[in-house]
């Protein structure tokens, strides 16, 4: 089976063309460790060579070891016996393989045993792992909770926990959701009690916890008596012991190799992470933003697998004396699959780049507080960009993946509906990506402010100012036209000053904003590749039509749904 890194020309294109010089220098603190650690890079070229080698290893393990076991993982599933989760043997074998390859401490600094890889490169790895088996990604990706301990934990906590993650000695989970606190996390009621000896205990129930059987969890709990909102919540490090019981696991549509648990904490000892009252408003938001990037990469990997399965099948399947690949109805579906995957990938990497810069600037200010004044303005900008782009990528790519997997079954027709072909499993696995770590509808709520307040247009203006588009004049004209439709829609919404009307059109505005940004990013990619010009042309052509439709709808001031939905939904003939 081909390497999932080297066989993907689009990932290679981005790796070879993306400008991450600033990210590397922030991550490596201008190569201050080059004489202290054997494998620390000496310069930017050395860092890129290291990243390339790591991605080759990931691609090889994903294709040669994890992917061949995915069907068995799906079939065998998770078993729950005597209060314990039993993983499929193939999942444990895959985790052992990543441990042996030193891939369990991806973003952890070398001083704690990790390999200190930027988020942008990590996201590439997550996509490849997900293409192999979306279930296993939830184990591989949840090691990323170590990043939150790194960012907000004490030095004692870092020394205690980070080497365990880096070595693969433990698995991780984040325990946020409760029976009555799903999307509305500020409603969480699991209780954290401060004891006389200044230690904490957790009591209550968490539900829908991915990998909740893990040895180390980040648990959000209500630490402040009398505080009912987000300010009453803190984040805790919990190392599993007999004071937490797994009450049950969920039986799910997909990702059968990933346990989803209901947990009962019974005065379970835990450590406060960072400061009290910042659990949701600061620490969990950081944790969730990284998780949303990972889920977007997971969705993208699933979509890539479904596209490749469909392309291969369409070329082999003969009907009416020719491969179905040659029928326009089929090759249109396949072509749009590939175009939308590449569109999603360029958006994902741009979001990851912004998060990398934001985190790098925060770390630099923490290490060199005297530079805070000089860096604060730039940090504020990238924090604002990251807050917009993480819900952008989560909502757009998850929905894209679901559509591609739907079309993949359609291309396979009857056999695609059976369990004999992989697309049936991919279809089931994709469905969760638009639900967990915040539903698509929640992402829209998170993104709409950045669309209407000028943040998105600020990003697009930076593209206009930093690139010469003379060689792609038709493409940039299309992107600018889509932008004009976005501006018309935003201005109309603002002038109307009707919050219900804005909420009504939020999903359409976010989609229009996302496709405006992608149109610019794909035009920038086209500056570097003739093949990308064709992909960009197809995407922009489709996006123009959609932009016109959305704008006409918004400007029509049609409020029939707002006026009638209550009557329609409550009509009982």
C-alpha angles and dihedrals in degrees: 000000000000121000109267090224103045094040093057108081093184095056088047090049092054094043092051096043108034117107106227098149092120092047092052093049092048092046093047096038088233090312094297091155098051092109097038104057128045096226099035110124119251096210143346095285090051091049092052090049089052092050091048092053092048091051090049089054091048091048092050095049092044094052102033102037115014102039096053089055097047097092092051091048089053092048097045097041129175120317123208115203131162092349095308133109115232115200123212108265091239092059091053090047090053092049090050089051092054090047091053090051092050092242098130095083099050102150098020115114118254092245088068095043101268132122097239100228122171120248092246091061092040089056089056088055092048090054092053093047089049093050086057098044126343090201093060092049089069090062096040093044098045090063080078091080083084086073090066091049088049092051101043108016128100119256088253091056092047092052090046100048113018097068088053091056093042092054094044091240090133139031122222140220139175115227107201111125124083133185090264098027113064115132088357097069094168086072091066112131106180102134127236114195125195110220128211091259090057094253126125133235128195125216129177144048133302122190137195091022111168110223089358090164090069121128094238126035137177105225125193113214141166106258100165119074113224095017111114100175136065092288090069094061129093133180123240138192109229123189110200118256138149092285091077120066127194102225097188145323127242122249103224143193093238148353088063094175092061117080118224109197143193109217132200115201113201108188089313114182115242141165124240111242112217116323132343120262094024096087097106106019095051117005101038092044088056090047093048094048091057090045091052091054089050093049090049088053089047091053090047092052091051090049091050091053092048092049093051093047089051096047092050093048094046092054092051101038111090122199127164088009097300138075112272086233087079095059112098093225089060102038090050090056092047094046093050089048091058094042092051092046090054091045090052093047095054090049092048094051092048091052091047091050091054092048090049092053093045093050092043092053091048091051092047092052090049091051096040107029091173088070094055095100092053095046102037097087093051092045091053090052095051092043087056092047092048092049089057101039100049094063088040093059096039094053098038100044096042092053091044091052093051090051093048092050090049090052091045091062090046091054090050089046115188097359090052088064091057126081092242093085127059096232091076090059093043090052091054094044093050094056096074094055093076090050114041125069085027127333121257088256091055090049089055090054089050094048105040094080092057090050096052101035096060099258093117093047089049090057091047091049088056089057090051092049097045102045137061106221098182093113093053099041097148093049095048090047088057093047091049091050090054088049090053090055090050092051092048090052095046093047092049092050091049094047091048091056092200111138093193091053091050091049089048091056098035095106091050093047092049092048091048090048093048093050091047090056093044090051090057094044092050090048089053089050089051089061087068103040139037090210090055090057090065094046091048092048092055094046095047092046091056093041092053092058092047092047091054091049094049093046093049090051094049094045092047090074088217105169099167093119092051090048099045111026094093092051093046096047093046096044109113108186 
